[in-house]
Amino acid sequence: MTVRTGRAAQQSAGGGLTLAALLLFLAAALNGCRDNGIPHGPEPSPSFRLRVSLGDRFLYHGSDINRYGYRIDSTAARHTWQVVSTTGQIAGFADVIVIADSAVILATSTIRRDTLYFRSTPDGSLYRYGFLSSLILQRENRVIPPSWDLLIMPGAGPSGSWTVGPTDSPGTRRVYGKIAAGETYFDVTVNGTPGAFPAYRCDLIGPDLEYHLWMADSPPCLPRLEEYPDSFNGVTKGSVLVLSEVVTAPNR
């Protein structure tokens, strides 16, 4: 072992201190860059609550899409979703949002009517009664019992997923939901005033089913709903529904 004394020892110690100080400075600079430029941890869960009032209307443009993703012009339709109750009693719940869906198919002037049942819970989850059973009947001509299907669960966050519901009577074939990272902006007119609003995409994926819907909290709405066809399962048509206008009830 060599022991340095006098001036040589002082120079060696000074060099060590200078190197240590430089390393500390670089570490602090890198930490500062990380704090200012790169987010830490998972993205925060988006907020969502379908807050609607009696009489609110949501105007959509919709159509079927073929296996290549192109719209089928002869199926183009205007949909009007109108809230007819916020205290509906369906399948064991008394806080059901009841929406009348009146669609006019433009090519034939055919009027088609349907009723949609939603539940919006305080944690931001959104359920729709009979969602999967209606889709499976339309896509595959199979009948399964209707249930409360969980379309949106913001608490799961971009890294989590949840069970939407089954696509068969035994309940073994399941659809899972997941919130995609990042926002998409939609142009929506609210009470005559155009605006652009952010929305998050929810992916509902299961056996022979790919469905996407977007959720916006301000205004509270579903600005786009899209069902993909599945040619491998003989499902050659999907559908798309895009929100264009929101008209709130006068008493809101």
Backbone hydrogen bonds in HBPLUS format (Angstrom, degrees):
<---DONOR---> <-ACCEPTOR-->    atom                        ^
c    i                          cat <-CA-CA->   ^        H-A-AA   ^      H-
h    n   atom  resd res      DA  || num        DHA   H-A  angle D-A-AA Bond
n    s   type  num  typ     dist DA aas  dist angle  dist       angle   num
A0010-GLN N   A0006-GLY O   3.23 MM   4  6.58 153.9  2.30 146.3 153.8     1
A0011-GLN N   A0007-ARG O   2.93 MM   4  6.21 158.6  1.98 152.6 158.0     2
A0012-SER N   A0008-ALA O   3.01 MM   4  6.19 158.9  2.05 146.7 152.4     3
A0013-ALA N   A0009-ALA O   2.98 MM   4  6.18 163.0  2.01 150.0 154.3     4
A0014-GLY N   A0010-GLN O   2.87 MM   4  6.04 157.9  1.92 147.3 153.9     5
A0015-GLY N   A0011-GLN O   2.94 MM   4  6.14 155.5  2.00 147.3 153.3     6
A0016-GLY N   A0012-SER O   3.09 MM   4  6.34 154.8  2.15 146.6 153.0     7
A0017-LEU N   A0013-ALA O   3.02 MM   4  6.29 156.7  2.07 150.6 156.4     8
A0018-THR N   A0014-GLY O   3.01 MM   4  6.22 156.8  2.06 147.5 153.8     9
A0019-LEU N   A0015-GLY O   3.09 MM   4  6.30 160.0  2.13 149.4 153.9    10
A0020-ALA N   A0016-GLY O   3.04 MM   4  6.22 161.5  2.07 148.2 153.4    11
A0021-ALA N   A0017-LEU O   2.95 MM   4  6.12 160.1  1.99 149.5 154.8    12
A0022-LEU N   A0018-THR O   3.03 MM   4  6.24 153.4  2.10 144.6 151.8    13
A0023-LEU N   A0019-LEU O   2.99 MM   4  6.27 158.9  2.03 151.4 156.5    14
A0024-LEU N   A0020-ALA O   3.00 MM   4  6.24 159.7  2.04 150.3 155.7    15
A0025-PHE N   A0021-ALA O   2.97 MM   4  6.19 152.8  2.04 144.8 152.3    16
A0026-LEU N   A0022-LEU O   2.97 MM   4  6.27 161.9  2.00 152.0 156.2    17
A0027-ALA N   A0023-LEU O   2.97 MM   4  6.18 160.3  2.01 149.8 155.2    18
A0028-ALA N   A0024-LEU O   2.99 MM   4  6.19 159.2  2.04 147.0 152.4    19
A0029-ALA N   A0025-PHE O   2.93 MM   4  6.18 153.6  2.00 148.3 156.0    20
A0030-LEU N   A0026-LEU O   2.94 MM   4  6.17 161.1  1.97 152.0 156.5    21
A0031-ASN N   A0027-ALA O   2.97 MM   4  6.18 159.6  2.01 148.4 154.2    22
A0032-GLY N   A0028-ALA O   2.95 MM   4  6.15 151.6  2.03 142.8 150.6    23
A0033-CYS N   A0029-ALA O   3.00 MM   4  6.33 151.3  2.08 146.9 154.2    24
A0034-ARG N   A0030-LEU O   2.97 MM   4  6.27 157.4  2.03 149.8 156.0    25
A0035-ASP N   A0031-ASN O   2.92 MM   4  6.14 158.1  1.97 149.7 155.6    26
A0036-ASN N   A0032-GLY O   3.10 MM   4  6.27 148.2  2.21 142.3 150.0    27
A0037-GLY N   A0033-CYS O   2.88 MM   4  5.82 146.3  2.00 150.6 158.8    28
A0038-ILE N   A0034-ARG O   3.14 MM   4  5.15 159.4  2.18 129.0 134.7    29
A0051-ARG N   A0049-ARG O   2.80 MM   2  5.62 122.9  2.13 114.2  97.0    30
A0056-ASP N   A0053-SER O   3.08 MM   3  5.72 168.2  2.09 141.1 141.3    31
A0055-GLY N   A0083-VAL O   2.93 MM  28  5.18 164.2  1.95 140.6 145.5    32
A0083-VAL N   A0056-ASP O   2.91 MM  27  5.40 162.8  1.94 157.0 162.9    33
A0057-ARG N   A0247-VAL O   2.82 MM 190  5.10 163.1  1.85 151.1 156.6    34
A0247-VAL N   A0057-ARG O   2.91 MM 190  5.10 170.1  1.92 150.1 152.4    35
A0058-PHE N   A0081-TRP O   2.75 MM  23  4.94 152.2  1.83 144.3 153.4    36
A0081-TRP N   A0058-PHE O   2.81 MM  23  4.94 176.8  1.81 151.9 152.3    37
A0059-LEU N   A0245-GLU O   2.87 MM 186  5.15 172.6  1.88 156.7 159.0    38
A0244-SER N   A0059-LEU O   2.86 MM 185  5.85 176.8  1.86 166.4 165.3    39
A0245-GLU N   A0059-LEU O   3.39 MM 186  5.15 160.3  2.43 138.5 140.0    40
A0060-TYR N   A0079-HIS O   2.84 MM  19  4.91 168.5  1.85 147.0 151.0    41
A0079-HIS N   A0060-TYR O   2.93 MM  19  4.91 162.7  1.96 133.7 139.2    42
A0061-HIS N   A0242-VAL O   2.88 MM 181  5.34 157.8  1.93 148.8 153.6    43
A0242-VAL N   A0061-HIS O   2.86 MM 181  5.34 169.7  1.87 150.6 153.6    44
A0062-GLY N   A0077-ALA O   2.92 MM  15  5.20 171.2  1.93 152.5 153.9    45
A0077-ALA N   A0062-GLY O   2.79 MM  15  5.20 156.8  1.84 152.4 151.8    46
A0063-SER N   A0240-VAL O   3.07 MM 177  5.73 148.1  2.18 154.7 162.3    47
A0240-VAL N   A0063-SER O   2.93 MM 177  5.73 153.8  2.00 167.5 175.9    48
A0072-ILE N   A0064-ASP O   2.87 MM   8  5.56 158.8  1.92 151.2 148.8    49
A0065-ILE N   A0238-GLY O   3.04 MM 173  5.02 155.6  2.10 105.6 110.1    50
A0238-GLY N   A0065-ILE O   2.83 MM 173  5.02 162.7  1.86 146.1 152.0    51
A0066-ASN N   A0070-TYR O   2.84 MM   4  5.56 155.4  1.90 154.3 157.4    52
A0069-GLY N   A0066-ASN O   2.94 MM   3  5.35 166.0  1.96 118.0 122.1    53
A0075-THR N   A0072-ILE O   2.95 MM   3  5.72 163.5  1.98 125.6 131.2    54
A0076-ALA N   A0073-ASP O   3.11 MM   3  5.38 170.2  2.12 115.1 117.7    55
A0106-LEU N   A0076-ALA O   2.84 MM  30  5.85 148.1  1.94 147.5 158.2    56
A0078-ARG N   A0104-VAL O   3.03 MM  26  5.30 153.7  2.10 139.1 143.3    57
A0104-VAL N   A0078-ARG O   2.90 MM  26  5.30 154.5  1.97 143.0 151.0    58
A0080-THR N   A0102-SER O   2.91 MM  22  5.24 149.5  2.00 136.1 146.0    59
A0102-SER N   A0080-THR O   3.05 MM  22  5.24 168.3  2.06 142.6 144.0    60
A0082-GLN N   A0100-ALA O   3.02 MM  18  5.30 159.6  2.07 141.6 147.8    61
A0100-ALA N   A0082-GLN O   2.91 MM  18  5.30 158.8  1.96 155.7 152.4    62
A0084-VAL N   A0098-VAL O   2.87 MM  14  5.69 158.2  1.92 154.5 161.6    63
A0098-VAL N   A0085-SER O   2.82 MM  13  5.02 161.4  1.85 139.5 146.0    64
A0088-GLY N   A0096-VAL O   2.89 MM   8  4.50 153.6  1.96 145.2 136.7    65
A0096-VAL N   A0088-GLY O   3.08 MM   8  4.50 160.9  2.12 140.0 135.3    66
A0090-ILE N   A0093-PHE O   2.95 MM   3  5.53 131.8  2.19 150.0 160.4    67
A0093-PHE N   A0090-ILE O   3.15 MM   3  5.53 156.2  2.21 114.8 121.9    68
A0097-ILE N   A0118-PHE O   2.75 MM  21  4.99 162.3  1.78 153.5 155.9    69
A0118-PHE N   A0097-ILE O   2.94 MM  21  4.99 166.4  1.96 145.4 149.9    70
A0099-ILE N   A0116-LEU O   2.89 MM  17  5.04 170.0  1.90 153.1 155.4    71
A0116-LEU N   A0099-ILE O   2.80 MM  17  5.04 169.9  1.81 155.0 158.3    72
A0101-ASP N   A0114-ASP O   2.79 MM  13  5.01 167.4  1.80 146.7 149.3    73
A0114-ASP N   A0101-ASP O   2.87 MM  13  5.01 144.1  2.00 141.5 151.3    74
A0103-ALA N   A0112-ARG O   2.74 MM   9  5.03 177.6  1.74 165.4 164.6    75
A0112-ARG N   A0103-ALA O   2.75 MM   9  5.03 166.6  1.77 152.6 156.7    76
A0105-ILE N   A0110-THR O   2.83 MM   5  5.17 159.4  1.88 156.6 158.8    77
A0109-SER N   A0105-ILE O   2.75 MM   4  5.30 126.3  2.04 154.8 171.5    78
A0129-TYR N   A0117-TYR O   2.96 MM  12  5.48 149.0  2.06 141.2 151.1    79
A0119-ARG N   A0127-TYR O   2.91 MM   8  5.03 148.2  2.01 135.7 138.6    80
A0127-TYR N   A0119-ARG O   2.87 MM   8  5.03 165.0  1.89 149.2 154.4    81
A0121-THR N   A0125-SER O   3.03 MM   4  5.42 162.8  2.06 154.1 159.3    82
A0124-GLY N   A0121-THR O   2.92 MM   3  5.55 162.5  1.95 126.6 129.5    83
A0126-LEU N   A0152-ILE O   2.98 MM  26  5.00 151.8  2.06 130.7 136.6    84
A0151-LEU N   A0126-LEU O   2.83 MM  25  5.64 133.1  2.05 150.5 165.3    85
A0152-ILE N   A0126-LEU O   3.27 MM  26  5.00 160.5  2.31 136.1 139.4    86
A0128-ARG N   A0149-ASP O   2.92 MM  21  5.40 154.2  1.99 148.4 156.2    87
A0149-ASP N   A0128-ARG O   3.09 MM  21  5.40 163.4  2.12 135.1 132.9    88
A0130-GLY N   A0147-SER O   2.87 MM  17  5.30 166.2  1.89 146.0 148.5    89
A0134-SER N   A0130-GLY O   3.03 MM   4  5.98 156.2  2.08 144.1 149.5    90
A0135-LEU N   A0131-PHE O   3.13 MM   4  6.40 158.3  2.18 146.7 152.9    91
A0136-ILE N   A0132-LEU O   2.89 MM   4  6.04 169.7  1.90 158.1 160.2    92
A0137-LEU N   A0133-SER O   3.07 MM   4  6.12 156.8  2.13 141.0 147.4    93
A0138-GLN N   A0134-SER O   3.03 MM   4  6.17 158.6  2.07 145.5 151.3    94
A0139-ARG N   A0135-LEU O   2.79 MM   4  5.92 161.8  1.82 155.2 160.7    95
A0140-GLU N   A0136-ILE O   2.83 MM   4  5.46 161.0  1.86 141.5 148.1    96
A0141-ASN N   A0137-LEU O   2.99 MM   4  4.30 131.4  2.24 111.8 119.1    97
A0150-LEU N   A0164-VAL O   3.01 MM  14  4.55 147.1  2.12 131.5 131.7    98
A0156-ALA N   A0153-MET O   3.00 MM   3  5.83 164.8  2.03 126.7 131.3    99
A0157-GLY N   A0154-PRO O   3.01 MM   3  5.67 150.9  2.09 119.2 126.2   100
A0160-GLY N   A0157-GLY O   3.22 MM   3  5.41 159.6  2.26 108.8 114.9   101
A0162-TRP N   A0177-GLY O   3.05 MM  15  5.25 148.1  2.16 136.8 144.3   102
A0177-GLY N   A0162-TRP O   2.81 MM  15  5.25 160.0  1.84 147.6 154.6   103
A0164-VAL N   A0175-VAL O   2.79 MM  11  5.36 155.5  1.85 143.3 149.8   104
A0175-VAL N   A0165-GLY O   2.86 MM  10  5.61 164.4  1.89 167.8 171.8   105
A0167-THR N   A0173-ARG O   2.71 MM   6  5.53 152.3  1.79 157.6 163.3   106
A0171-GLY N   A0168-ASP O   3.21 MM   3  5.39 137.7  2.40 101.4 113.1   107
A0176-TYR N   A0205-ILE O   2.88 MM  29  5.46 170.5  1.89 148.5 146.1   108
A0205-ILE N   A0176-TYR O   2.89 MM  29  5.46 158.6  1.94 162.5 158.5   109
A0178-LYS N   A0203-ASP O   2.96 MM  25  5.27 133.8  2.18 137.0 150.6   110
A0203-ASP N   A0178-LYS O   2.78 MM  25  5.27 169.7  1.80 163.1 162.2   111
A0180-ALA N   A0201-ARG O   2.88 MM  21  5.50 165.2  1.90 158.6 163.5   112
A0184-THR N   A0199-ALA O   2.88 MM  15  5.30 159.4  1.93 153.0 159.8   113
A0199-ALA N   A0184-THR O   2.76 MM  15  5.30 132.5  1.98 142.6 158.0   114
A0186-PHE N   A0197-PHE O   2.92 MM  11  5.39 158.6  1.97 144.1 148.9   115
A0197-PHE N   A0186-PHE O   2.88 MM  11  5.39 156.5  1.94 149.8 154.0   116
A0188-VAL N   A0195-GLY O   2.90 MM   7  5.61 155.0  1.97 158.3 166.0   117
A0195-GLY N   A0188-VAL O   3.10 MM   7  5.61 128.4  2.37 125.5 139.3   118
A0189-THR N   A0244-SER O   3.10 MM  55  6.33 176.6  2.10 140.3 140.8   119
A0246-VAL N   A0189-THR O   2.78 MM  57  6.21 156.6  1.84 160.5 165.7   120
A0190-VAL N   A0193-THR O   2.96 MM   3  5.21 162.1  1.99 139.5 134.1   121
A0193-THR N   A0190-VAL O   3.01 MM   3  5.21 166.1  2.03 113.0 117.1   122
A0191-ASN N   A0246-VAL O   2.86 MM  55  6.23 165.5  1.88 172.2 173.2   123
A0200-TYR N   A0215-MET O   2.97 MM  15  5.38 153.7  2.04 149.2 149.8   124
A0215-MET N   A0200-TYR O   2.81 MM  15  5.38 153.9  1.88 150.4 157.7   125
A0202-CYS N   A0213-LEU O   2.64 MM  11  5.31 164.5  1.66 167.1 172.8   126
A0213-LEU N   A0202-CYS O   3.04 MM  11  5.31 159.7  2.08 147.8 154.3   127
A0204-LEU N   A0211-TYR O   2.75 MM   7  5.04 172.4  1.76 169.3 166.5   128
A0211-TYR N   A0204-LEU O   2.93 MM   7  5.04 161.6  1.96 149.9 154.8   129
A0206-GLY N   A0209-LEU O   3.02 MM   3  5.09 166.4  2.04 147.3 146.3   130
A0209-LEU N   A0206-GLY O   3.10 MM   3  5.09 161.0  2.14 127.7 121.9   131
A0228-TYR N   A0210-GLU O   2.98 MM  18  5.55 176.8  1.98 175.7 174.7   132
A0212-HIS N   A0226-GLU O   2.80 MM  14  5.15 166.3  1.82 156.1 160.9   133
A0226-GLU N   A0212-HIS O   2.75 MM  14  5.15 162.8  1.78 163.8 166.1   134
A0214-TRP N   A0224-ARG O   2.96 MM  10  5.40 150.6  2.05 158.2 160.8   135
A0216-ALA N   A0221-CYS O   3.01 MM   5  5.39 164.0  2.03 161.1 158.5   136
A0221-CYS N   A0216-ALA O   3.04 MM   5  5.39 154.6  2.11 139.1 143.6   137
A0243-LEU N   A0223-PRO O   2.85 MM  20  4.75 175.2  1.86 137.3 138.8   138
A0225-LEU N   A0241-LEU O   2.90 MM  16  5.13 153.2  1.97 146.8 154.3   139
A0241-LEU N   A0225-LEU O   2.81 MM  16  5.13 146.5  1.92 154.9 162.6   140
A0227-GLU N   A0239-SER O   2.78 MM  12  5.08 168.3  1.80 152.4 156.5   141
A0239-SER N   A0227-GLU O   2.95 MM  12  5.08 149.9  2.05 128.9 137.3   142
A0230-ASP N   A0235-VAL O   2.76 MM   5  4.86 136.5  1.95 131.8 146.0   143
A0233-ASN N   A0230-ASP O   3.00 MM   3  5.60 148.8  2.10 114.0 122.8   144
A0235-VAL N   A0230-ASP O   2.95 MM   5  4.86 147.6  2.06 145.6 135.2   145
A0234-GLY N   A0231-SER O   3.08 MM   3  4.87 164.0  2.11 102.5 105.9   146
A0252-ARG N   A0249-ALA O   3.13 MM   3  5.63 166.3  2.15 119.8 122.6   147
